[in-house]
Amino acid sequence: MAAIAAILSSLIVFSLAALGNALSMNYYQKTCPNVDAIVTKAVKSAMAQDKTVPAALLRMHFHDCFIRGCDASVLLSSKGKNTAEKDGPPNVSLHAFFVIDNAKKELEASCPGVVSCADILALSARDAVMLTGGPYWAVPKGRKDGRTSKASETIQLPAPTFNFSQLQKSFNQRGLSLDDLVALSGGHTLGFAHCSSFQNRIRNFSPTHEIDPSIHPSFAASLKSVCPAHNAAKNAGANMDPSSTTFDNNYYKLIMQRKALFTSDQALIDFPKTKGLVSKFATSRAAFYKAFVNSMIKMSSLTGGQEVRRNCRVVN
């Protein structure tokens, strides 16, 4: 059964990648020419109220694309006996869905039934990067929204505890290379992580090591101070990097210093090719930005939806 599931997973990935070729930069040129401006306005407005919005939107887009392609299935609400993706364990901390709702409301008023929720999410992720100091890129459009969303499928998402081989397999199944893995991981320059995401590295790591040997001892000590072994506050944790509301290349500098939060972050220097890329991006912000844009376009071109939802939270 496992072998059959793996084959089916590969076939899905290949078909999603093929469908991505239908996307176009001017998809809405005649039907909804103001789509970019309307989405950017919604993101800017939300950011003015909450500085965590950009990180939330970028993470939401990643989590959407890694399950069934970029089809906005992560936006669907649970209904009846079906528990949707957003209520799966890796997604319960996702937030800022209201940003997509607000943009969709404006777009439905301007050009009803035209712009997909999947495209809104892709544009919002781009704006999240651009408006926090990162690069701008033209987003290919024309995605359709999916009709299926299952919490059980969220186990496919790469976890913060993944080692290098697990990361490589996860990205490879989606047609993404090692270059894409390193570049897209740079999205971790934005945001905050709860203690549960890195607790495995700072306590009882193994029978022979209390802490993960790959983590800098002083950094581990600082994390222990904010994540006590018992009675940790529900929202306790740490920023992904000191400039967690600015899109920059500090994330890669921290990896080189052995001060990355996640196992999956630090694992990027366990393989010569990816270590070289981490070093390159730590040295050159321009090189990181260029690679990030290329990989974002590649990842967000994995499509698989069937309709344009009128309401991003429910199927038509």
Summary of the structure (lengths in Angstrom):
residues: 316
radius of gyration: 19.3
end to end distance: 33.5
largest distance: 63.8
contacts: 1052
relative contact order: 0.17
helix: 54%
strand: 4%
